[in-house]
Amino acid sequence: MGCSNKTGGKIRGLKTSYLGDAYVHQKNPAQTFDFLKKTSLYADTSIIKDSIVSELLAFQQRKTGEVPSFSIITQYALNMMKIEELFSSDLDRPICILAPSSYLSLEKKGVRESIDELMNDKIVPLYASELFGRKFDSAEELINYLERFNTFKEFYSALDQSTFPFQNPDGVTVDEEKFLSVKNYYEEKYATSFSFSESLFLLIRGRYSWVPYDLISTSNLTSNYVTDFRGLWNNYLNFLKKDNELLSEYLSKKAVSKNTLIMQALQQQEFNWLGDIPLDKIKTLRERGELGEMREILGKNFEEIKNVKDADFVDLVSQINYSLNECFKKHSCEVKHLDKIYRMKYTINISTLVVSGSLAIAAALYPPIASIASLTSKIGGSYSVVNLIRDFFDKKDKYKSLQQKPIAMLFDVKKTESNV
């Protein structure tokens, strides 16, 4: 099942897949809404996989863990309902689209079970090798190593020398409280008890398996990815840096795309104000076909980053900020220039206007004319109300055109934010 619009055609334009949809139930829906709104300023469509069906099918298969599954499904459904407007758009290219669940996608490809085995026996041991500074070739070998630890403190002490991040999806360092919640979750989910070493394995698996799992399940839909989960973003970058061929059968390993980096940069603190842009304005911009212009603004003067180092990413954020500020200056100058043209054309001379009652009549018919009642048109030394009115509407139309540009929408929101 492909990614299609309501008319049955393939979704066109720049698509991006949301990494971490399995964790959406843990997010504040307002934050998810703002994140996807900001992404929609650059991407035509964000793909979010249906985690409800995945959870239902997984529960149906194992037949245990009804309570945790029901809790996840309920919270996920409630959160998705709160961002429903992003999916229900009448736009030709929807802001968001719900794609088939990972479970169904991999099942259709006939690789679901082999992918699970790959995660357990290859991916998790690969990341554990980074964590502990020694090589593990299988899940069994890793679990045997983990048996040396009797407490979480001992386990965590063994990671002290590691420079490899051991984080929860939200980017917070894993602590004992999180470990216990993971252990309890899996024991309730599978209606069985797990040894301390098995629980540590499940903890590591939960930190590192979801990114490659997501990439495999959406690799046929897009090559761009975004996420508001800091831990998953770090794992995504680390995964792409790995010099291995573990997923070559399922996934073409690519460098991080320019589009992915720009969309992720928009989520940084410097651009929090983008979340204040009303959804109706974003829809209007997209309806007018101006998303390409917005992409050009945000990606201006940007060159490909090959290594995706932290310093390079900081430079990217600074570059986008600089490009936006330059566009704001240009927009402000264009508005001032337009105003200057018409101010130079007219001079203040109330006594001349009193000579004719024509302007008063015009002002009564169209009240905004009264706002320029102090302007006098001088053509050949004589006053012309007709030219005055004509020029007023000309300026009004030109100003309206300027205010409809994508940069004007950003400028208005940024200016409001600065005045708060």
ChimeraX attribute file (.defattr): number of C-alpha atoms within 10 A of each C-alpha:
attribute: neighborCount
match mode: 1-to-1
recipient: residues
	/A:1	8
	/A:2	13
	/A:3	19
	/A:4	16
	/A:5	15
	/A:6	10
	/A:7	8
	/A:8	9
	/A:9	10
	/A:10	12
	/A:11	20
	/A:12	14
	/A:13	11
	/A:14	16
	/A:15	23
	/A:16	27
	/A:17	26
	/A:18	21
	/A:19	27
	/A:20	23
	/A:21	21
	/A:22	21
	/A:23	15
	/A:24	21
	/A:25	19
	/A:26	13
	/A:27	15
	/A:28	11
	/A:29	18
	/A:30	12
	/A:31	13
	/A:32	18
	/A:33	20
	/A:34	21
	/A:35	21
	/A:36	23
	/A:37	24
	/A:38	24
	/A:39	25
	/A:40	24
	/A:41	25
	/A:42	25
	/A:43	25
	/A:44	21
	/A:45	24
	/A:46	27
	/A:47	24
	/A:48	21
	/A:49	25
	/A:50	19
	/A:51	25
	/A:52	19
	/A:53	16
	/A:54	19
	/A:55	20
	/A:56	15
	/A:57	15
	/A:58	14
	/A:59	18
	/A:60	12
	/A:61	9
	/A:62	12
	/A:63	12
	/A:64	17
	/A:65	18
	/A:66	16
	/A:67	11
	/A:68	16
	/A:69	17
	/A:70	15
	/A:71	12
	/A:72	19
	/A:73	19
	/A:74	14
	/A:75	16
	/A:76	22
	/A:77	15
	/A:78	14
	/A:79	20
	/A:80	18
	/A:81	13
	/A:82	14
	/A:83	18
	/A:84	13
	/A:85	13
	/A:86	21
	/A:87	17
	/A:88	12
	/A:89	14
	/A:90	11
	/A:91	13
	/A:92	14
	/A:93	21
	/A:94	23
	/A:95	26
	/A:96	27
	/A:97	22
	/A:98	14
	/A:99	20
	/A:100	21
	/A:101	22
	/A:102	24
	/A:103	21
	/A:104	17
	/A:105	20
	/A:106	19
	/A:107	13
	/A:108	11
	/A:109	9
	/A:110	11
	/A:111	14
	/A:112	18
	/A:113	12
	/A:114	11
	/A:115	20
	/A:116	14
	/A:117	13
	/A:118	18
	/A:119	21
	/A:120	19
	/A:121	18
	/A:122	19
	/A:123	25
	/A:124	24
	/A:125	26
	/A:126	23
	/A:127	24
	/A:128	22
	/A:129	16
	/A:130	16
	/A:131	20
	/A:132	16
	/A:133	15
	/A:134	10
	/A:135	15
	/A:136	21
	/A:137	14
	/A:138	16
	/A:139	22
	/A:140	15
	/A:141	13
	/A:142	22
	/A:143	20
	/A:144	11
	/A:145	12
	/A:146	17
	/A:147	14
	/A:148	12
	/A:149	16
	/A:150	11
	/A:151	11
	/A:152	16
	/A:153	11
	/A:154	11
	/A:155	16
	/A:156	14
	/A:157	11
	/A:158	14
	/A:159	16
	/A:160	11
	/A:161	10
	/A:162	13
	/A:163	11
	/A:164	18
	/A:165	18
	/A:166	23
	/A:167	19
	/A:168	20
	/A:169	22
	/A:170	16
	/A:171	17
	/A:172	13
	/A:173	12
	/A:174	17
	/A:175	14
	/A:176	12
	/A:177	10
	/A:178	13
	/A:179	17
	/A:180	14
	/A:181	12
	/A:182	17
	/A:183	21
	/A:184	15
	/A:185	14
	/A:186	18
	/A:187	16
	/A:188	17
	/A:189	18
	/A:190	15
	/A:191	14
	/A:192	11
	/A:193	13
	/A:194	15
	/A:195	11
	/A:196	18
	/A:197	20
	/A:198	19
	/A:199	21
	/A:200	23
	/A:201	20
	/A:202	19
	/A:203	20
	/A:204	21
	/A:205	18
	/A:206	15
	/A:207	20
	/A:208	26
	/A:209	19
	/A:210	21
	/A:211	19
	/A:212	19
	/A:213	20
	/A:214	19
	/A:215	25
	/A:216	19
	/A:217	23
	/A:218	27
	/A:219	14
	/A:220	12
	/A:221	16
	/A:222	15
	/A:223	20
	/A:224	23
	/A:225	24
	/A:226	26
	/A:227	23
	/A:228	22
	/A:229	20
	/A:230	15
	/A:231	21
	/A:232	24
	/A:233	21
	/A:234	17
	/A:235	24
	/A:236	21
	/A:237	16
	/A:238	14
	/A:239	17
	/A:240	16
	/A:241	15
	/A:242	12
	/A:243	8
	/A:244	11
	/A:245	10
	/A:246	14
	/A:247	16
	/A:248	9
	/A:249	8
	/A:250	14
	/A:251	16
	/A:252	13
	/A:253	17
	/A:254	9
	/A:255	15
	/A:256	20
	/A:257	14
	/A:258	16
	/A:259	21
	/A:260	18
	/A:261	20
	/A:262	21
	/A:263	25
	/A:264	20
	/A:265	21
	/A:266	23
	/A:267	21
	/A:268	12
	/A:269	9
	/A:270	13
	/A:271	15
	/A:272	15
	/A:273	17
	/A:274	20
	/A:275	20
	/A:276	15
	/A:277	18
	/A:278	13
	/A:279	17
	/A:280	9
	/A:281	13
	/A:282	19
	/A:283	21
	/A:284	14
	/A:285	19
	/A:286	22
	/A:287	14
	/A:288	9
	/A:289	11
	/A:290	16
	/A:291	20
	/A:292	17
	/A:293	15
	/A:294	20
	/A:295	16
	/A:296	14
	/A:297	18
	/A:298	23
	/A:299	21
	/A:300	14
	/A:301	12
	/A:302	14
	/A:303	9
	/A:304	13
	/A:305	15
	/A:306	11
	/A:307	13
	/A:308	18
	/A:309	11
	/A:310	9
	/A:311	8
	/A:312	13
	/A:313	17
	/A:314	13
	/A:315	13
	/A:316	23
	/A:317	21
	/A:318	14
	/A:319	17
	/A:320	22
	/A:321	17
	/A:322	15
	/A:323	19
	/A:324	19
	/A:325	14
	/A:326	13
	/A:327	18
	/A:328	19
	/A:329	12
	/A:330	13
	/A:331	18
	/A:332	14
	/A:333	12
	/A:334	14
	/A:335	14
	/A:336	11
	/A:337	12
	/A:338	14
	/A:339	13
	/A:340	11
	/A:341	11
	/A:342	15
	/A:343	13
	/A:344	8
	/A:345	14
	/A:346	16
	/A:347	13
	/A:348	14
	/A:349	13
	/A:350	12
	/A:351	10
	/A:352	14
	/A:353	20
	/A:354	12
	/A:355	10
	/A:356	13
	/A:357	10
	/A:358	14
	/A:359	21
	/A:360	17
	/A:361	13
	/A:362	16
	/A:363	16
	/A:364	12
	/A:365	11
	/A:366	11
	/A:367	12
	/A:368	12
	/A:369	19
	/A:370	16
	/A:371	9
	/A:372	16
	/A:373	18
	/A:374	15
	/A:375	20
	/A:376	23
	/A:377	22
	/A:378	15
	/A:379	11
	/A:380	7
	/A:381	7
	/A:382	9
	/A:383	16
	/A:384	18
	/A:385	20
	/A:386	13
	/A:387	14
	/A:388	21
	/A:389	18
	/A:390	12
	/A:391	15
	/A:392	15
	/A:393	13
	/A:394	13
	/A:395	16
	/A:396	12
	/A:397	12
	/A:398	12
	/A:399	15
	/A:400	11
	/A:401	11
	/A:402	17
	/A:403	16
	/A:404	14
	/A:405	16
	/A:406	21
	/A:407	19
	/A:408	17
	/A:409	16
	/A:410	19
	/A:411	20
	/A:412	14
	/A:413	16
	/A:414	19
	/A:415	12
	/A:416	12
	/A:417	13
	/A:418	9
	/A:419	6
	/A:420	5
